[in-house]
Amino acid sequence: MSEGTVRPVRWLALSLLCWLVLMAGGCAPQPDVIATDDDNGGHVQVRSGQLFDIVLADDYDQTGCQWRKEDNSAPDVAEYLGQLYQPARKPPAGNGNGTNTMRYRAQQTGTAQVSLVESDNGDRVCRRYAVTVTVGPPTLWDGFASGAKSVLPYVAAVVVLVTVFGLIGRLVCLLVRRLRG
């Protein structure tokens, strides 16, 4: 390969690598705050707009009990987003062979009491969990970071597209030159 063809191939490989890194980093947003079994009966503070997870030890394979939402005194303060059971994940606190994660988004300032129950299908209660969530106003930096998070994937996509189309154009020019002479 001549120097003229090696350079575009390097740029193409570098662009592909950058694109893969950006896509892998944007798969799932990470929580800003995590509450665990150690926080049962305690208090968690978050700011409006932040994500927070409740990650609890889960022993479903031994007890047949699974975690469920029991109560949220202020869903407009702490919005429930979803649940994830991971059977082989080591819990950050407590005993179990897996974890159960409940994800919430802090919506507006205020206080919410979030209660979860671990029970079987016959409503036999194995454990209970409760945490008080206080949501404060967002900081100026939170607003900037939130905007950057939502815009960054689009900016990255534009950069990748411009780079790829630039490389394709360059390769076409090199091909035309080679065919002419």
C-alpha positions in Angstrom: 0.0 0.0 0.0 1.2 3.5 -0.8 1.3 6.2 1.9 -1.8 7.8 0.2 -3.9 4.7 1.0 -2.5 3.9 4.4 -3.5 7.3 5.9 -7.3 7.0 5.0 -7.3 3.4 6.4 -5.8 4.6 9.6 -8.3 7.4 9.9 -11.1 4.9 9.2 -9.9 2.5 11.9 -9.5 5.4 14.4 -13.0 6.7 13.6 -14.5 3.2 14.0 -12.7 2.8 17.4 -14.0 6.2 18.6 -17.5 5.3 17.5 -17.4 2.0 19.4 -16.1 3.7 22.6 -18.9 6.3 22.4 -21.6 3.8 21.8 -20.4 1.5 24.6 -20.2 4.4 27.1 -23.8 5.4 26.3 -25.5 2.0 26.8 -27.2 2.7 30.1 -27.1 5.7 32.4 -25.4 5.1 35.7 -27.2 6.0 38.9 -26.1 9.1 40.8 -26.9 7.6 44.2 -27.2 3.9 45.3 -29.0 2.7 48.5 -28.4 -0.8 49.8 -29.6 -3.1 52.5 -27.4 -1.1 54.9 -29.7 1.9 54.3 -32.9 0.1 55.4 -34.9 2.5 57.6 -32.5 5.3 56.7 -32.4 8.4 54.6 -31.1 9.1 51.1 -30.5 12.6 49.6 -30.6 13.3 45.9 -31.1 16.3 43.6 -33.9 16.8 41.2 -33.2 15.0 37.9 -30.8 12.5 39.4 -31.2 8.8 39.1 -31.0 6.6 42.2 -31.0 2.9 42.6 -32.0 0.7 45.5 -29.8 -2.4 45.2 -30.8 -5.2 47.6 -29.5 -8.7 48.2 -31.8 -11.2 46.7 -32.2 -14.9 47.7 -35.0 -15.9 45.4 -33.4 -19.3 44.6 -33.6 -20.2 48.3 -36.8 -18.6 49.5 -39.0 -18.2 46.4 -39.5 -14.6 47.5 -39.0 -11.7 45.2 -38.9 -7.9 45.7 -41.9 -5.8 44.8 -42.9 -2.1 45.2 -45.1 -1.8 48.3 -45.6 2.0 48.6 -44.3 5.3 47.4 -45.8 8.2 49.4 -44.9 10.8 46.8 -44.5 9.4 43.2 -44.3 12.9 41.9 -41.1 13.3 44.0 -39.5 9.9 43.3 -40.6 8.4 40.0 -40.3 4.6 39.7 -38.6 3.7 36.5 -38.2 -0.1 36.7 -36.7 -3.2 38.2 -33.8 -5.5 37.4 -33.1 -8.9 38.9 -29.5 -10.2 38.5 -29.3 -13.8 39.9 -25.5 -14.1 39.8 -24.4 -10.6 41.0 -22.8 -10.2 44.4 -24.9 -7.8 46.5 -23.1 -4.6 47.8 -24.6 -5.4 51.2 -26.6 -8.1 52.8 -26.7 -11.9 52.1 -27.9 -13.4 48.9 -26.9 -15.0 45.6 -28.1 -12.2 43.5 -29.4 -8.6 43.5 -32.6 -6.8 42.9 -32.4 -3.2 41.6 -35.2 -0.7 41.8 -34.5 2.4 39.8 -36.1 5.8 40.5 -35.7 9.4 39.2 -35.8 12.3 41.5 -38.5 14.5 39.9 -39.2 17.5 42.1 -38.1 18.8 45.5 -39.8 17.1 48.5 -39.7 14.0 50.5 -40.9 10.5 49.7 -41.1 7.3 51.7 -40.3 4.4 49.4 -41.2 0.9 50.7 -40.4 -2.5 49.2 -41.5 -5.9 50.2 -39.9 -9.3 49.5 -42.7 -11.9 49.3 -43.7 -15.1 47.6 -46.7 -15.5 45.4 -48.8 -16.5 48.4 -48.0 -13.1 50.0 -45.8 -14.6 52.6 -43.5 -11.7 53.6 -39.8 -12.6 53.8 -38.4 -9.1 54.3 -39.3 -5.4 54.1 -37.3 -2.4 53.1 -38.0 1.3 53.5 -36.0 4.4 52.9 -36.8 8.1 53.1 -35.8 10.0 50.0 -35.3 13.7 50.2 -35.0 15.5 46.8 -33.3 18.9 46.7 -33.2 21.4 43.9 -30.7 20.7 41.0 -27.5 22.7 41.0 -26.4 24.8 38.0 -23.8 22.1 37.2 -26.5 19.4 37.2 -28.4 21.4 34.6 -25.3 21.7 32.4 -24.4 18.0 32.8 -27.9 16.9 32.1 -28.0 19.0 28.9 -24.6 17.6 27.9 -25.7 14.0 28.5 -28.7 14.5 26.1 -26.7 16.3 23.4 -23.5 14.3 23.5 -24.8 11.3 21.6 -26.0 13.5 18.7 -22.7 15.4 18.6 -20.8 12.2 18.6 -22.9 10.8 15.8 -22.4 13.9 13.7 -18.6 13.8 14.2 -18.6 10.1 13.2 -20.7 10.7 10.1 -18.6 13.7 9.0 -15.4 11.7 9.5 -16.8 8.6 7.6 -18.1 10.7 4.7 -14.9 12.6 4.6 -12.9 9.4 4.4 -15.2 7.9 1.7 -14.8 11.1 -0.3 -11.1 10.9 0.1 -11.0 7.2 -1.0 -13.2 8.1 -4.0 -10.7 10.9 -5.0 -7.8 8.5 -4.7 -9.6 5.9 -6.7 -10.4 8.4 -9.5 -6.8 9.6 -9.6 -5.6 6.0 -9.8 -8.0 5.2 -12.6 -7.0 8.3 -14.6 -3.3 7.8 -14.4 
